[in-house]
């Protein structure tokens, strides 16, 4: 088995992947970490190319440059992953330390005092540490959309680390031929294994970016761009599921429609900029009062909706009144003028198994209209009898 030919094939394969990653990074320039990942591929390619050209280019570039290109490449891969996950990690200092150690060891054993055995052991040990650290970083990330792809890449890093461990043990006990390019099957199989796993790492990274893009598209399709809350469509779908679950569990469920009082006056008097700031403030105030399983959405211009699973009528009244006070405590300061914001609340509680989501919302609207007719800033629950209008 000709190891030189394997290196050439490795270079060709990395060239194809690097070009594909370049095209992908150009097409998705906003993707986090994509530029670092392209540089990782480029440095991996330069490292493989330097080894493949050994004997045809100066030894310093072939040996020292080849090893350092690969070590720096894994450092760039770590930067790409940290950016992809949106995390700043102190583990970067370990990667920097390993790069510095690699530079000293490679120059010493590869150029100043050439020693192929010592160089391979040092080089493989440093790569082993880099790959274990990257795998550890991946396994600690707990993002649902990236769980499978991230763990797959972590396992690939473990595989690469094991291949380097095998190389360290093999070289330590058996040594290496004087001519690395005629080193035989042992190092040849290491090259094959590394080539396959490196390509797998590239595929896994692209898989992760695709998962994030899909998640971002889903978020954009289900959220209100101004407030970040659920939009009407996503809210209705989630509410239908919550209603079915509560009906099957034979527990209560309540819905609330919230309409800001005189919101048009805010836009007309102070402009839409302050109107948008008011909506964002209201969304934050409402969100602060939500429980873990509650649903909150902006379903219209100045209209919000809440679904409260596993909630009784008395609890729904209490929560709605608390939210009313939260909005009333939201202050606007347009052009230095202090004013108080109020809202009207219509509440309805699931009464029996025949209630549908449309019926529940219709009852919320009916209660809301009653509040609007008397001036707003009240909570009313839709009842089968005339009472129910109250303030606290």
C-alpha positions in Angstrom: 0.0 0.0 0.0 1.6 3.3 -1.2 1.2 5.9 1.6 2.2 8.7 -0.8 -0.8 7.8 -3.1 -3.1 7.8 -0.1 -1.9 11.3 0.9 -2.6 12.5 -2.7 -6.1 11.0 -2.6 -6.6 12.6 0.8 -5.6 16.0 -0.7 -8.1 15.5 -3.6 -10.9 14.6 -1.2 -10.2 17.6 1.0 -10.0 19.9 -2.0 -13.5 18.8 -3.0 -14.9 19.3 0.5 -13.1 22.7 0.9 -14.6 24.0 -2.4 -18.1 22.8 -1.3 -17.7 24.4 2.1 -16.5 27.6 0.4 -19.6 27.6 -1.8 -21.8 26.9 1.3 -20.1 29.7 3.3 -20.7 32.1 0.5 -24.4 31.1 0.1 -25.0 31.3 3.9 -22.7 34.1 5.0 -24.8 34.8 8.0 -24.4 31.3 9.5 -22.5 31.4 12.8 -19.0 30.0 12.6 -19.1 29.2 8.8 -16.0 31.2 8.0 -14.0 29.5 10.8 -15.2 26.2 9.4 -14.0 27.1 5.9 -10.6 28.0 7.3 -10.5 24.7 9.2 -11.0 22.9 5.9 -8.5 25.1 4.2 -5.8 24.4 6.8 -6.5 20.7 6.8 -6.1 20.8 3.0 -2.8 22.7 3.3 -1.6 20.2 5.9 -2.4 17.2 3.7 -0.9 18.9 0.7 2.3 19.7 2.5 2.7 16.0 3.4 1.8 14.8 -0.1 4.6 17.1 -1.5 7.2 15.9 0.9 10.5 15.6 -1.0 9.3 18.1 -3.6 9.2 21.1 -1.4 11.6 22.3 1.4 11.5 20.1 4.5 10.7 22.9 6.8 7.5 23.6 4.9 6.7 20.0 4.4 7.3 18.8 7.9 6.9 21.7 10.2 4.3 23.5 8.0 2.4 20.3 7.4 2.0 19.4 11.1 1.2 23.0 12.1 -1.4 23.4 9.4 -3.3 20.5 10.9 -2.9 21.6 14.5 -4.1 25.1 13.7 -6.9 23.6 11.7 -8.3 21.9 14.8 -8.0 25.1 16.7 -10.1 26.8 13.9 -12.6 23.9 14.1 -13.1 24.6 17.8 -13.7 28.3 17.0 -16.2 27.3 14.4 -18.1 25.1 16.9 -18.0 27.7 19.7 -19.4 30.3 17.3 -22.0 27.9 16.0 -23.3 27.2 19.5 -23.1 30.8 20.4 -20.9 30.1 23.4 -17.7 31.7 24.7 -15.7 29.0 26.3 -12.5 29.2 28.4 -11.5 26.0 26.7 -10.1 28.2 24.0 -7.1 28.8 26.2 -6.3 25.1 26.2 -6.4 25.1 22.4 -4.1 28.1 22.2 -1.7 26.3 24.6 -1.7 23.2 22.5 -1.0 25.2 19.4 2.0 26.8 21.1 3.3 23.5 22.3 2.9 22.0 18.9 4.9 24.8 17.3 7.8 24.3 19.7 7.8 20.5 19.5 7.4 20.4 15.7 10.3 22.9 15.1 12.5 21.1 17.5 11.9 17.5 16.3 11.1 18.3 12.7 13.7 20.8 11.8 16.4 21.7 14.5 17.0 18.1 15.7 15.0 15.9 13.2 13.6 12.9 14.9 10.6 11.3 13.1 9.6 9.1 16.0 9.6 11.9 18.6 7.8 14.2 16.2 5.1 11.7 15.4 4.5 11.0 19.1 4.4 14.7 20.0 2.2 15.6 17.0 -0.2 12.7 17.6 -0.5 13.4 21.3 -1.3 17.1 20.7 -4.0 16.2 18.1 -5.3 13.6 20.6 -5.7 16.3 23.2 -7.3 18.7 20.8 -9.8 16.1 19.6 -10.8 14.9 23.1 -11.3 18.5 24.1 -13.5 19.2 21.1 -15.5 16.0 21.8 -16.0 17.1 25.4 -17.2 20.5 24.2 -19.7 18.9 21.9 -21.1 16.4 24.4 -21.7 19.1 26.9 -23.9 21.2 24.5 -27.6 20.4 25.1 -29.5 21.9 22.2 -32.4 19.7 21.0 -32.0 20.6 17.3 -28.3 19.8 17.4 -28.3 16.8 19.7 -27.9 14.0 17.1 -25.6 15.9 14.8 -23.5 17.3 17.6 -23.1 13.9 19.3 -22.3 12.4 15.9 -19.5 14.9 15.5 -18.4 14.2 19.0 -18.1 10.5 18.3 -16.1 11.3 15.2 -13.7 13.4 17.3 -13.4 10.4 19.7 -12.6 8.2 16.7 -9.9 10.6 15.5 -8.5 10.7 19.0 -8.4 6.9 19.2 -6.6 6.7 15.9 -3.9 9.1 17.2 -3.7 7.1 20.4 -3.1 4.0 18.3 -0.4 5.9 16.3 1.3 7.0 19.5 1.4 3.5 20.9 2.4 1.9 17.6 5.2 4.4 17.0 6.5 4.2 20.6 6.8 0.4 20.5 7.6 -0.3 16.9 9.2 3.0 15.7 9.0 4.3 12.2 11.0 3.7 9.0 13.6 6.3 8.2 11.5 7.2 5.1 8.0 8.1 6.3 6.6 7.8 2.8 7.6 4.1 2.9 6.3 3.4 6.3 4.1 0.5 5.5 0.6 -0.6 6.2 0.4 0.6 9.9 0.7 4.3 9.1 -1.2 3.9 5.8 -4.2 2.6 7.6 -4.0 5.5 10.0 -4.1 7.9 7.0 -7.1 6.1 5.6 -8.9 6.2 9.0 -8.1 9.9 9.5 -9.3 10.7 6.0 -12.7 9.0 6.5 -13.2 10.5 9.9 -12.2 14.0 8.8 -14.7 13.9 6.0 -17.3 12.6 8.5 -16.6 15.6 10.7 -17.2 18.0 7.8 -20.5 16.3 7.0 -21.5 16.5 10.7 -20.8 20.2 10.8 -22.8 20.8 7.7 -25.6 18.7 9.3 -25.5 20.9 12.4 -25.7 24.1 10.3 -28.6 22.7 8.4 -30.4 21.9 11.6 -29.9 25.4 12.9 -31.1 26.9 9.7 -34.2 24.7 9.9 -34.8 25.8 13.5 -34.4 29.4 12.6 -36.9 29.1 9.8 -39.4 27.4 12.1 -38.9 30.2 14.7 -39.4 32.9 12.1 -42.6 31.1 10.9 -44.0 30.8 14.4 -43.0 34.1 16.2 -44.0 37.7 16.0 -41.0 39.6 14.7 -41.5 42.7 16.9 -42.1 41.1 20.3 -40.6 37.6 19.8 -43.9 36.0 21.1 -45.8 33.3 19.3 -47.8 34.6 16.3 -51.5 33.8 15.8 -51.0 30.7 13.7 -48.5 29.1 16.1 -50.5 30.1 19.1 -53.7 28.5 17.7 -51.9 25.3 16.9 -50.3 25.1 20.3 -53.5 26.0 22.1 -55.5 23.3 20.2 -52.9 20.8 21.5 -53.1 22.1 25.0 -56.9 22.0 25.0 -56.9 18.4 23.8 -54.3 17.4 26.4 -56.3 19.0 29.3 -59.5 17.5 28.1 -58.0 14.0 28.0 -56.4 14.6 31.5 -59.8 16.0 32.7 -58.1 19.2 34.1 -59.1 22.8 33.6 -57.8 25.2 31.0 -58.4 29.0 30.6 -57.8 31.5 27.9 -57.4 35.2 28.1 -57.6 37.9 25.4 -55.9 41.2 26.2 -56.5 44.4 24.3 -54.6 47.6 25.1 -56.8 50.6 25.8 -56.6 53.6 23.5 -53.5 52.2 21.8 -54.3 54.1 18.5 -53.8 57.3 20.5 -50.3 56.3 21.3 -49.4 55.8 17.6 -51.2 59.0 16.6 -49.7 61.2 19.3 -46.1 59.9 19.6 -45.6 57.9 16.4 -45.3 54.2 15.6 -41.8 54.0 17.1 -43.1 54.6 20.6 -46.1 52.4 19.8 -43.7 49.5 19.0 -41.7 50.2 22.2 -44.9 50.0 24.1 -45.8 46.7 22.6 -42.4 45.3 23.4 -42.7 46.5 27.0 -46.2 44.9 27.3 -44.8 41.6 26.0 -42.0 41.7 28.6 -44.5 42.5 31.4 -46.8 39.7 30.4 -44.0 37.2 29.9 -42.7 37.9 33.4 -46.1 36.8 34.7 -46.3 33.5 32.8 -45.8 30.0 34.3 -43.6 27.4 32.6 -46.4 25.7 30.6 -48.5 28.8 29.8 -48.7 30.1 26.2 -48.4 33.8 25.3 -48.9 35.4 21.9 -49.4 38.6 20.0 -52.3 37.9 17.8 -53.0 41.3 16.4 -51.8 44.9 16.4 -52.3 45.6 20.1 -54.0 42.4 21.0 -52.4 39.6 23.0 -53.6 36.1 24.0 -52.8 33.7 26.8 -53.6 30.1 27.4 -53.3 28.7 30.9 -53.3 24.8 31.0 -54.3 23.0 34.2 -56.0 26.2 35.6 -59.2 26.6 37.4 -61.6 29.6 37.0 -60.5 31.2 40.2 -56.8 30.8 39.3 -57.5 32.3 35.8 -59.2 35.3 37.4 -56.2 35.8 39.7 -53.7 35.5 37.0 -55.6 37.9 34.7 -55.8 40.5 37.4 -52.1 40.2 38.1 -51.3 40.7 34.4 -53.6 43.7 34.4 -51.7 45.3 37.2 -48.4 44.4 35.4 -49.5 46.3 32.3 -50.8 49.2 34.4 -47.3 49.4 35.9 -45.7 49.6 32.5 -44.7 53.2 32.1 -44.1 55.0 28.8 -41.8 58.0 28.6 -42.3 59.5 25.1 -40.5 62.8 24.9 -40.3 63.0 28.7 -44.1 62.7 29.2 -45.0 60.1 31.8 -48.3 58.2 31.3 -49.9 55.0 32.4 -50.9 52.2 30.1 -54.1 50.1 30.7 -55.7 47.0 29.0 -58.9 45.2 28.9 -59.1 41.4 29.7 -61.6 38.8 28.5 -61.3 35.4 30.3 -63.0 32.1 29.5 -62.6 28.7 31.1 -63.1 25.3 29.5 -66.4 24.1 30.9 -67.1 20.7 29.3 -65.8 18.2 26.7 -67.8 19.9 23.9 -65.7 23.1 24.1 -63.6 23.7 21.0 -60.8 26.2 20.7 -63.0 28.5 18.5 -65.8 28.4 21.1 -63.3 29.3 23.9 -61.9 32.3 22.0 -65.4 33.4 21.1 -66.3 33.5 24.8 -63.1 35.4 25.6 -64.0 38.0 22.9 -67.5 38.3 24.3 -66.2 39.1 27.8 -63.6 41.5 26.3 -66.3 43.4 24.4 -68.2 43.8 27.7 -65.1 45.4 29.3 -64.6 47.7 26.4 -68.2 49.0 26.6 -67.7 50.2 30.2 -64.4 51.9 29.5 -61.7 49.2 29.8 -59.0 48.5 32.4 -61.0 45.6 33.8 -61.0 41.8 33.9 -64.2 39.9 33.0 -64.7 36.2 32.8 -67.4 35.0 30.4 -70.2 33.4 32.5 -73.5 31.8 31.9 -75.1 34.5 34.2 -74.9 38.3 34.1 -72.4 38.8 36.9 -68.6 38.6 36.5 -67.4 42.1 35.9 -65.0 43.1 38.6 -61.9 45.1 39.6 -59.5 44.4 42.3 
